[in-house]
Amino acid sequence: MQTLRLVLIAIVSSASTLFMAAGCDVVRSIGSVATPAATAPSVSTQAPATAAPSAQSPTSAPAAVAQQPEVARQPAVAPPAPVVQAQAQPQPTEAAIRVYRDVRPSVVTIISSVVQPGFRTDPQPRGTGSGFMLDDKGNIATNNHVVQEADRLEVTLPNGATIPAELVGRDPRFDIAVVRAQIPQDQLHIARLADSEQIQVGEQAIAIGNPYGLEGTVTSGIVSARRPVVSEPEGDGVLVNAIQTDTSINPGNSGGPLLNARGEVIGVNTLGLQPQGGQAGLNFAIPINNVKRVLPDLLARGSYPHPFVGIASAEITTAMADALNLPAREGLLVQTVEPNSGAARAGLRGGSGNQQVRSRQVVVGGDIITAIDGQRVGRPEDFVAYLESNKRAGDTVTLTILREGQQRDVQVTLGERPQR
């Protein structure tokens, strides 16, 4: 009987060890711990007739057990390791749901109407765009091209109410405009503005707007790239430090917010590449910092004075440098100088004759600009981006130029860019 009792104790003790070890693995699996689970100790279920389990080793039997209290026969099992819960990261869909819920009340539809010539005197609907609330005074940001030809403006709020609006100011070059409406307090939801300099390529981008009149539409993608300058397809408009995104931007999205995963406005949707009416996933937004830059002037005077040097220039390429035997391998070759501009008053010189360089017609003989305020420039868009991001009309810049092989610095006082 003593032998049988020892065998039963060994079997019960071994089963207890297995259960506890298995229990630890279950807890680790539920906790989704990234580290591998500890290997359970090997347990023998076949004990010698003269041995019993030891309190020191669950895998070996003791020499004698008669003098041990009953509790000492239980195997010593280390307590399970604490469970570490992995911090859940918000999924893109979850972020889009949260952002839409928080920001949708800030987004409005802007309806522009024009008076058609002829017998009709009532304004006729011209189109719709989007906008978002900027402050508690009812100011709303949108695109210039949404409102530029309107004789009457209206705003449709998220609750469906349509109210009159008025134009406060607009900036055709940055394609930004501000309209104002008497928004009821219970419908006033001010959008939070981000710092667009902190945008990371690859981060989530969410657009809310009214494409094709479908109010309150949300689309999601990523920030695909940043571009120093993107020219508008019509007019003199440019997007400086443009945000490129694959988030769908269709007609009617213009003027609506592009948001990050925190629900902050990082840009104003403005331009989408749509070959033959389709979506190419190449869409652009105006950085919100550009809006912040011009907003005080739009509110105070209705326009923004963009800096203007007064030159036209061509990018110097390796082929051009070789063909024209230029003293610089990169920089800007001044083509023409605008009369009465800051460049003209500073004595900058344009070219005097045309020459074919591969497929380009180049005006030769002008100054070569290699730097602005000590920063090297290689392309016209670099020049424009620096001016628009750092200077205002009336400021002075230092242009480093090459003329007849000699380097010199020229001080240019910036004028105000004429409206085109």
Secondary structure, 3 states (H helix, E strand, C coil): CHHHHHHHHHHHHHHHHHHHHHHHHHHHHHHCCCCCCCCCCCCCCCCCCCCCCCCCCCCCCCCCCCCCCHHHHCCCCCCCCCCCCCCCCCCHHHHHHHHHHHHHHHEEEEEEEEECCCCCCCEEEEEEEEEEECCCCCEEEECHHHHCCCCEEEEECCCCCEEEEEEEEEECCCCEEEEEECCCHHHCCCCCECCHHHCCCCCEEEEEECHHHCCCEEEEEEEEEEEEEEECCCCCCEEEEEEEECCCCCCCCCCCEEECCCCCEEEEEEEECCHHHCCCCCEEEEEHHHHHHHHHHHHHHCCCCCEECCEEEEECCHHHHHHHCCCCCCCEEEEEECCCCHHHHHCCCCCCEEEEECCEEEEECCCEEEEECCEECCCHHHHHHHHHHHCCCCCEEEEEEEECCEEEEEEEECEECCCC
